[in-house]
């Protein structure tokens, strides 16, 4: 074997992203919520950076808020649908806007306090409640609880029975089957067929295989379907509607699209971020030659702060330019609604702005706009299309899905439409897509196949 060591000189083009370039890209793709968190973190770590939210410094304006007018604006912009009656000064309080999130466990503990049970039993019930998961199920074995608390299994079983008798119905169940049975018992339903279906046919029920269920119970498919309707009306997740402690990220629109004088204007949401600046007092340290280490440190921090300010501004400008082009292409959508959404791709916007597609993708990622039709995710305005046979123009996938949904909504449920029939109907409208594509779009809409939609 011959080993040869040689030194070769090659020339190649290579892009190396500096830390500042990486930061700029990172900021562009951040959602408004994440950007707020990032800026707050930088503000705490960089002493030269100043971050101020816009405030009204006139005390009289803060102290004399006209809540009557405030509520009117809230209702006009559909911020809430709560009716507060007459807008009299005496009746309206700012505390009406404060909501208290009660957790599921708090609600259950409150019910335990009101029970006519001894303190030991209440402690056991509270312990069981603390072991419930986010769905409201008990995922710990009763024997394990008894061993941990050094008590009898029968005592824990009794406490569990008390917890399962609380509201909401189904709480404290150890699996889905028990959850559904608890709800039937609390509703006073004693039909053994329902309990049998829960024990033996949940999978068939999920897939609407009522013929199999009917054959097993020796009943008609229609009766099996009616049993299925009762079971499907039960709640598989008892904790639904309660605060479970999960982190909630609020949707904050990056911009508002307002129609003024028959023209759509982009109003960037400047209030969601603080006004960034650099503290002037640190300039003296730079000009002080006595402490070179301190001067170099401050220079580095000022450079970081300036780049952050510049990157945030570039992010804002990029989003603004993207929205300008979206409004131009999707004017009919903003005027008339979702049925008029046109096919639009990242490539199309990128070519208009002479940017890379990846830049546009980052600019719209997790970004929202507030329109007259509510808060809209910018990404949802991008959709592919197919060529229409009738007009020769592109038809957006969203429009095709809307037609599929409309056909299924209006079908005879005893004879649901097949994918092939829907395919033929769309073809008559100039939407030439295959049966497999119809099935794909139907599944994306969360609509089951014709065999599973059938009503006996």
C-alpha positions as CSV (number, residue, x, y, z in Angstrom):
1,X,0.0,0.0,0.0
2,X,1.5,3.3,-1.1
3,X,0.9,6.4,1.1
4,X,1.4,9.7,-0.5
5,X,1.3,13.0,1.3
6,X,0.8,16.0,-0.9
7,X,-0.2,19.7,-0.3
8,X,-2.9,21.0,-2.6
9,X,-4.1,24.6,-3.0
10,X,-7.8,24.9,-4.0
11,X,-10.1,27.9,-4.4
12,X,-13.8,27.9,-3.5
13,X,-16.6,30.2,-2.7
14,X,-18.0,29.8,0.8
15,X,-20.4,31.8,2.9
16,X,-19.5,32.0,6.6
17,X,-22.3,33.5,8.7
18,X,-20.9,35.7,11.5
19,X,-22.6,35.8,14.9
20,X,-24.3,39.1,14.0
21,X,-25.7,37.7,10.7
22,X,-27.0,34.7,12.6
23,X,-28.7,37.0,15.2
24,X,-30.3,39.0,12.4
25,X,-31.7,35.9,10.8
26,X,-32.9,34.6,14.2
27,X,-34.7,37.9,15.0
28,X,-36.4,37.9,11.6
29,X,-38.1,34.6,12.2
30,X,-39.1,35.2,15.8
31,X,-42.7,35.7,16.6
32,X,-43.7,39.0,18.4
33,X,-44.0,37.2,21.7
34,X,-40.6,35.6,21.4
35,X,-39.0,38.9,20.3
36,X,-40.4,40.6,23.4
37,X,-38.8,37.9,25.5
38,X,-35.5,38.2,23.7
39,X,-35.4,42.0,24.0
40,X,-36.2,41.9,27.7
41,X,-33.4,39.4,28.2
42,X,-30.9,41.6,26.3
43,X,-32.0,44.6,28.3
44,X,-31.2,42.9,31.5
45,X,-27.8,41.7,30.2
46,X,-26.6,44.8,28.3
47,X,-26.2,47.8,30.7
48,X,-25.9,50.4,27.8
49,X,-29.2,49.4,26.3
50,X,-32.4,51.3,27.2
51,X,-35.8,50.0,26.5
52,X,-38.9,52.1,27.1
53,X,-42.5,51.4,26.3
54,X,-44.6,54.3,25.1
55,X,-46.4,55.8,28.1
56,X,-48.7,58.8,28.5
57,X,-46.9,60.9,31.1
58,X,-49.8,63.2,31.8
59,X,-51.1,62.1,35.2
60,X,-54.5,63.6,34.6
61,X,-55.0,61.4,31.5
62,X,-54.2,58.3,33.5
63,X,-56.3,59.1,36.5
64,X,-59.4,60.1,34.5
65,X,-59.9,57.2,32.2
66,X,-63.3,57.3,30.5
67,X,-64.2,53.6,30.9
68,X,-67.6,54.2,29.2
69,X,-65.8,55.1,26.0
70,X,-63.1,52.4,26.5
71,X,-65.7,49.6,26.6
72,X,-67.3,51.0,23.4
73,X,-64.0,50.8,21.6
74,X,-63.4,47.2,22.9
75,X,-66.8,46.1,21.6
76,X,-66.3,47.9,18.3
77,X,-63.0,46.0,17.6
78,X,-64.6,42.7,18.8
79,X,-62.1,42.3,21.6
80,X,-64.8,40.6,23.7
81,X,-68.5,39.8,23.6
82,X,-69.3,40.3,27.3
83,X,-72.3,42.5,27.7
84,X,-71.9,45.0,30.6
85,X,-75.3,46.6,30.4
86,X,-75.5,50.4,30.5
87,X,-72.3,52.4,30.3
88,X,-72.9,54.6,33.3
89,X,-69.9,56.0,35.2
90,X,-71.1,54.4,38.5
91,X,-71.7,50.9,36.9
92,X,-68.5,50.5,34.9
93,X,-65.3,49.5,36.7
94,X,-61.8,48.7,35.4
95,X,-61.9,45.5,37.3
96,X,-64.5,44.2,34.9
97,X,-61.6,43.6,32.5
98,X,-59.7,41.4,35.0
99,X,-60.4,37.7,34.6
100,X,-59.4,35.0,37.1
101,X,-58.1,31.8,35.7
102,X,-59.2,29.0,38.0
103,X,-57.3,25.7,37.6
104,X,-59.0,22.3,37.6
105,X,-57.3,21.3,40.8
106,X,-58.3,24.4,42.6
107,X,-61.9,23.8,41.5
108,X,-61.7,20.2,42.8
109,X,-60.1,21.2,46.1
110,X,-62.9,23.7,46.7
111,X,-65.5,20.9,46.3
112,X,-63.6,18.6,48.7
113,X,-63.7,21.4,51.4
114,X,-67.5,21.4,51.2
115,X,-67.9,17.6,51.7
116,X,-69.2,16.1,54.9
117,X,-66.2,13.8,55.3
118,X,-63.6,13.4,58.0
119,X,-60.3,15.3,57.7
120,X,-58.3,12.1,56.9
121,X,-60.5,11.3,53.9
122,X,-60.3,14.8,52.7
123,X,-56.5,14.7,52.8
124,X,-56.6,11.5,50.8
125,X,-58.9,13.1,48.2
126,X,-56.6,16.1,48.0
127,X,-53.6,13.8,47.4
128,X,-55.4,12.0,44.6
129,X,-56.4,15.4,43.0
130,X,-52.7,16.4,43.0
131,X,-51.8,13.3,41.1
132,X,-54.3,14.0,38.2
133,X,-52.7,14.6,34.8
134,X,-53.6,17.5,32.5
135,X,-56.6,15.5,31.0
136,X,-58.0,14.9,34.5
137,X,-57.1,11.2,34.6
138,X,-55.4,9.5,37.5
139,X,-52.3,7.9,36.1
140,X,-51.0,6.5,39.4
141,X,-52.0,3.0,40.7
142,X,-54.2,2.9,43.8
143,X,-51.9,0.4,45.4
144,X,-48.9,2.7,44.9
145,X,-50.8,5.6,46.6
146,X,-51.8,3.2,49.5
147,X,-48.1,2.2,49.9
148,X,-46.9,5.8,49.8
149,X,-49.4,6.9,52.4
150,X,-49.1,3.7,54.5
151,X,-52.8,3.0,54.4
152,X,-55.2,0.3,53.1
153,X,-56.1,0.0,49.4
154,X,-59.8,0.0,50.3
155,X,-59.4,3.4,52.0
156,X,-57.8,4.9,48.9
157,X,-60.5,3.3,46.7
158,X,-63.2,5.0,48.8
159,X,-61.4,8.4,48.4
160,X,-61.1,7.8,44.7
161,X,-64.8,7.1,44.5
162,X,-65.4,10.5,46.2
163,X,-63.1,12.3,43.7
164,X,-64.8,10.6,40.8
165,X,-68.2,11.9,42.1
166,X,-67.0,15.5,41.8
167,X,-67.5,17.8,38.8
168,X,-66.6,17.8,36.0
169,X,-68.0,14.4,35.2
170,X,-65.4,11.8,34.4
171,X,-62.7,13.3,36.6
172,X,-60.4,10.9,38.3
173,X,-60.8,8.1,35.8
174,X,-57.9,5.8,35.2
175,X,-58.5,5.4,31.5
176,X,-60.9,6.4,28.7
177,X,-63.3,3.5,29.3
178,X,-63.7,4.3,33.0
179,X,-64.1,8.0,32.1
180,X,-67.0,7.3,29.8
181,X,-68.7,4.9,32.2
182,X,-68.5,7.4,35.1
183,X,-70.3,9.9,32.9
184,X,-73.0,7.4,31.9
185,X,-73.6,6.5,35.6
186,X,-73.8,10.1,36.7
187,X,-76.3,10.8,33.9
188,X,-78.4,7.9,35.3
189,X,-78.0,5.9,32.0
190,X,-78.1,2.1,32.8
191,X,-78.4,0.6,29.3
192,X,-76.0,-2.4,29.4
193,X,-75.5,-2.2,25.6
194,X,-73.7,1.2,26.0
195,X,-71.3,-0.3,28.6
196,X,-70.7,-3.3,26.4
197,X,-69.8,-1.1,23.4
198,X,-67.4,0.9,25.6
199,X,-65.7,-2.2,26.8
200,X,-65.5,-4.0,23.4
201,X,-66.0,-1.7,20.5
202,X,-64.4,1.7,21.1
203,X,-62.1,1.3,18.1
204,X,-65.0,0.2,15.9
205,X,-67.0,3.2,17.2
206,X,-64.2,5.6,16.3
207,X,-64.1,4.2,12.8
208,X,-68.0,4.2,12.5
209,X,-68.0,0.5,11.9
210,X,-71.6,0.2,13.1
211,X,-72.4,-2.9,11.0
212,X,-69.8,-4.9,13.1
213,X,-71.3,-3.5,16.4
214,X,-74.8,-4.2,15.2
215,X,-73.9,-7.8,14.3
216,X,-72.3,-8.4,17.7
217,X,-75.2,-7.0,19.7
218,X,-77.8,-8.5,17.4
219,X,-79.4,-5.1,16.8
220,X,-80.0,-2.9,13.7
221,X,-77.2,-0.7,12.3
222,X,-79.4,2.3,13.1
223,X,-79.7,1.4,16.7
224,X,-75.9,0.8,16.9
225,X,-75.4,4.3,15.4
226,X,-77.7,5.8,18.0
227,X,-75.7,4.1,20.8
228,X,-72.6,5.6,19.2
229,X,-74.1,9.1,19.2
230,X,-74.7,8.8,22.9
231,X,-71.1,7.7,23.6
232,X,-69.7,10.3,21.3
233,X,-71.6,13.0,23.2
234,X,-69.5,12.2,26.3
235,X,-66.3,14.1,27.2
236,X,-63.1,12.1,26.8
237,X,-61.0,14.9,28.4
238,X,-62.7,16.0,31.7
239,X,-60.2,18.9,32.2
240,X,-61.4,20.7,29.0
241,X,-62.2,24.3,29.7
242,X,-60.1,24.5,32.8
243,X,-56.6,26.1,33.2
244,X,-54.2,23.2,33.5
245,X,-51.0,25.2,34.1
246,X,-49.7,24.9,30.6
247,X,-47.9,27.9,29.2
248,X,-50.0,30.1,27.0
249,X,-48.4,32.2,24.2
250,X,-50.6,35.1,23.2
251,X,-51.0,36.0,19.6
252,X,-49.9,39.5,19.1
253,X,-50.4,41.0,15.6
254,X,-47.3,42.5,14.0
255,X,-49.4,44.8,11.9
256,X,-52.9,46.1,11.4
257,X,-54.4,46.2,7.9
258,X,-56.9,49.2,7.8
259,X,-59.0,50.4,4.8
260,X,-58.8,54.2,4.7
261,X,-60.3,56.1,1.7
262,X,-60.7,52.9,-0.4
263,X,-57.1,52.0,0.1
264,X,-55.6,49.4,2.4
265,X,-52.9,50.8,4.7
266,X,-50.3,48.8,6.8
267,X,-50.0,50.1,10.4
268,X,-47.1,48.4,12.1
269,X,-47.8,47.5,15.7
270,X,-45.0,49.6,17.3
271,X,-46.6,49.2,20.8
272,X,-45.6,45.5,21.0
273,X,-41.9,46.3,21.4
274,X,-40.1,48.9,23.6
275,X,-38.3,51.8,22.0
276,X,-34.6,50.9,22.1
277,X,-31.8,53.4,22.5
278,X,-28.3,53.7,24.0
279,X,-27.7,55.3,27.4
280,X,-25.6,58.5,26.8
281,X,-23.7,58.3,30.1
282,X,-21.6,55.5,28.7
283,X,-20.1,57.8,26.1
284,X,-18.0,59.4,28.9
285,X,-16.4,56.0,29.7
286,X,-15.4,55.6,26.0
287,X,-13.7,59.0,26.0
288,X,-11.9,58.2,29.2
289,X,-8.4,57.0,28.3
290,X,-7.5,56.1,31.9
291,X,-9.4,52.8,32.0
292,X,-8.9,51.0,28.7
293,X,-10.5,47.8,29.9
294,X,-13.7,49.6,30.8
295,X,-13.7,51.5,27.5
296,X,-13.3,48.3,25.5
297,X,-16.1,46.6,27.4
298,X,-18.5,49.5,26.8
299,X,-17.6,49.7,23.1
300,X,-18.4,46.0,22.8
301,X,-21.8,46.4,24.5
302,X,-22.6,49.5,22.5
303,X,-21.8,47.6,19.3
304,X,-24.1,44.8,20.4
305,X,-26.9,47.2,21.3
306,X,-26.6,49.1,18.0
307,X,-26.8,45.9,16.0
308,X,-29.8,44.8,17.9
309,X,-31.6,48.1,17.2
310,X,-30.7,47.9,13.5
311,X,-31.8,44.2,13.3
312,X,-35.2,45.0,14.9
313,X,-35.7,47.9,12.5
314,X,-34.7,45.7,9.5
315,X,-37.2,43.0,10.7
316,X,-39.9,45.6,10.8
317,X,-39.1,46.9,7.3
318,X,-38.9,43.4,5.8
319,X,-42.3,42.5,7.2
320,X,-43.8,45.8,5.9
321,X,-42.5,45.2,2.4
322,X,-43.8,41.7,2.3
323,X,-47.2,42.8,3.5
324,X,-47.3,45.6,0.8
325,X,-47.0,42.9,-1.9
326,X,-49.4,40.5,-0.2
327,X,-52.1,43.3,-0.2
328,X,-51.4,44.0,-3.8
329,X,-51.9,40.3,-4.8
330,X,-54.6,39.5,-2.4
331,X,-56.7,42.7,-2.7
332,X,-59.9,40.7,-3.5
333,X,-59.4,38.6,-0.3
334,X,-59.3,41.6,1.9
335,X,-62.3,43.0,0.1
336,X,-64.5,40.0,-0.2
337,X,-63.2,37.2,2.0
338,X,-61.5,33.8,1.9
339,X,-63.3,32.5,-1.3
340,X,-61.3,35.1,-3.2
341,X,-57.9,34.1,-2.0
342,X,-55.6,33.8,-5.0
343,X,-52.7,31.3,-5.4
344,X,-49.5,33.0,-4.0
345,X,-46.1,31.4,-3.3
346,X,-43.0,32.4,-1.4
347,X,-41.1,32.5,-4.7
348,X,-43.5,35.0,-6.2
349,X,-43.0,37.5,-3.3
350,X,-39.3,36.8,-3.2
351,X,-38.9,37.7,-6.9
352,X,-40.9,40.9,-6.4
353,X,-38.7,42.0,-3.5
354,X,-35.5,40.5,-5.0
355,X,-34.9,38.5,-1.9
356,X,-34.3,34.8,-1.2
357,X,-37.3,32.6,-0.6
358,X,-35.9,31.6,2.8
359,X,-35.9,35.3,3.9
360,X,-39.6,35.6,3.0
361,X,-40.3,32.3,4.8
362,X,-38.6,33.6,8.0
363,X,-40.3,37.0,7.7
364,X,-43.8,35.4,7.8
365,X,-43.1,32.6,10.2
366,X,-45.4,32.9,13.3
367,X,-46.4,36.4,12.2
368,X,-50.0,37.6,12.4
369,X,-52.0,40.6,11.0
370,X,-55.2,42.1,12.4
371,X,-57.7,42.7,9.6
372,X,-61.4,43.5,9.4
373,X,-61.9,39.7,9.3
374,X,-60.1,39.1,12.5
375,X,-56.5,38.0,13.3
376,X,-55.0,36.1,10.4
377,X,-51.7,34.1,10.2
378,X,-49.7,35.6,7.3
379,X,-48.6,32.1,6.3
380,X,-52.3,31.1,5.7
381,X,-52.5,33.7,2.9
382,X,-49.9,31.7,0.9
383,X,-51.5,28.9,-1.1
384,X,-50.8,26.9,-4.3
385,X,-53.2,26.7,-7.2
386,X,-54.2,24.6,-10.2
387,X,-55.1,25.8,-13.7
388,X,-58.8,26.0,-14.3
389,X,-60.1,24.4,-17.5
390,X,-62.9,27.0,-17.9
391,X,-61.1,30.3,-17.3
392,X,-57.5,29.3,-17.7
393,X,-56.7,31.1,-14.4
394,X,-55.2,29.6,-11.3
395,X,-57.7,28.4,-8.7
396,X,-56.4,28.3,-5.1
397,X,-56.3,25.1,-3.1
398,X,-58.4,26.9,-0.4
399,X,-61.2,27.5,-2.9
400,X,-61.1,23.8,-3.9
401,X,-61.3,22.7,-0.3
402,X,-64.2,25.1,0.3
403,X,-66.1,23.5,-2.6
404,X,-65.4,20.0,-1.3
405,X,-66.6,21.0,2.2
406,X,-69.8,22.6,0.7
407,X,-70.6,19.5,-1.3
408,X,-70.2,17.3,1.7
409,X,-72.2,19.6,4.0
410,X,-75.1,19.5,1.6
411,X,-75.0,15.7,0.9
412,X,-77.6,13.2,1.8
413,X,-76.1,11.6,4.9
414,X,-77.8,8.3,4.2
415,X,-76.0,8.2,0.8
416,X,-72.7,10.2,1.3
417,X,-70.8,11.3,-1.7
418,X,-67.8,9.3,-2.8
419,X,-64.5,10.9,-3.6
420,X,-64.9,10.1,-7.2
421,X,-68.3,11.8,-7.4
422,X,-66.8,14.9,-5.7
423,X,-64.0,14.7,-8.2
424,X,-66.5,14.7,-11.2
425,X,-68.5,17.6,-9.7
426,X,-65.3,19.7,-9.3
427,X,-64.3,18.9,-12.9
428,X,-67.6,20.4,-14.1
429,X,-66.6,23.6,-12.3
430,X,-63.2,23.6,-14.1
431,X,-61.2,22.3,-11.1
432,X,-59.5,19.4,-12.8
433,X,-58.0,17.3,-9.9
434,X,-57.7,13.6,-9.3
435,X,-59.7,11.4,-6.9
436,X,-56.6,10.9,-4.8
437,X,-56.2,14.7,-4.5
438,X,-59.8,15.0,-3.4
439,X,-59.2,12.4,-0.7
440,X,-56.1,14.2,0.4
441,X,-57.9,17.6,0.7
442,X,-60.8,15.9,2.5
443,X,-58.5,14.4,5.1
444,X,-56.8,17.8,5.5
445,X,-60.2,19.3,6.3
446,X,-60.7,16.6,8.9
447,X,-63.6,15.0,7.1
448,X,-64.0,11.2,7.1
449,X,-64.5,9.0,4.1
450,X,-68.0,8.4,2.8
451,X,-68.3,5.0,4.5
452,X,-67.6,6.6,7.9
453,X,-70.0,9.5,7.2
454,X,-73.0,7.3,6.5
455,X,-76.1,7.7,8.7
456,X,-78.5,4.7,8.9
